[in-house]
Amino acid sequence: MSLSAARHDPTGIERLVAAAYVAGADVVRVDGAPDRAGRAAVRDAVAGLVGIEIAEETEEAVVARTMLDVADLPPTRTLERMADRTLTMHGDAVAAALAGDGEAGGRVRDQDDDVDRLFGLLSREFQRSLVEVPADGDGGLTPFDHYAVARQLERVADHATKIAEAAEAIAEPPADPVAADLDRLATDARATVERAFSETIGECDPRTLGTAIADAEDLLEEARRVDRELYERSLADGYVLATVLDSITRTAEYGINVAEVGLRAALRDGPDGSTAGSA
């Protein structure tokens, strides 16, 4: 795929290179004699993507080429890496917020780029699947299922970043009862995501996934109770802590979304999930 540096500023060039990658291009050429800023934009875009590197750089053009053999990094493995990084970020972010540790929160925020790179890789494979005949199913999941799960994990990482940012705004650690409630809810929210994820890429059993969703809905009800109590306490950092709780709640909701991806996969070929579950 060829792009013209003459038609775009550096920000536009960076955006287009990333879009071409996600669209499935194996070679991206930026010609039109890109200037120093344009060449730097291509390098910055490539640095934020998985499996692509600069193959050629001259005054006339910059060429980036994918070096990744998708067979060496199947979607399930990429998802596992995303889930591990995302849930670790979430746990560290909650710990930073409850300790009022802005420095630790900053370290968590810096990890979001890693999750974005993995999400970009799965987005690329999903886009390619729209124009290519897909390979045999991966545990009953389609490329769209992989993308849908990755999207939820990417959102969990975004909310881990929001929690990490809240750590910088908390003047002092919350009182023990409040911290205990938030920590418990956050732990259960991560468990919801982990449980839904493991079952979706594993056995994909409809009964187990249904139970996971029901338990998560109970967790959401408990989060609403804690939210009311935060409001009634009129804490000095009440607003910031409420944003932390909101992100924890969203995390549980994303876990439900992951479980629903698994349910759709399990039930796609029959009400008992026998076909998908035996793939």
Disulfide bonds with the S-S distance in Angstrom:
none
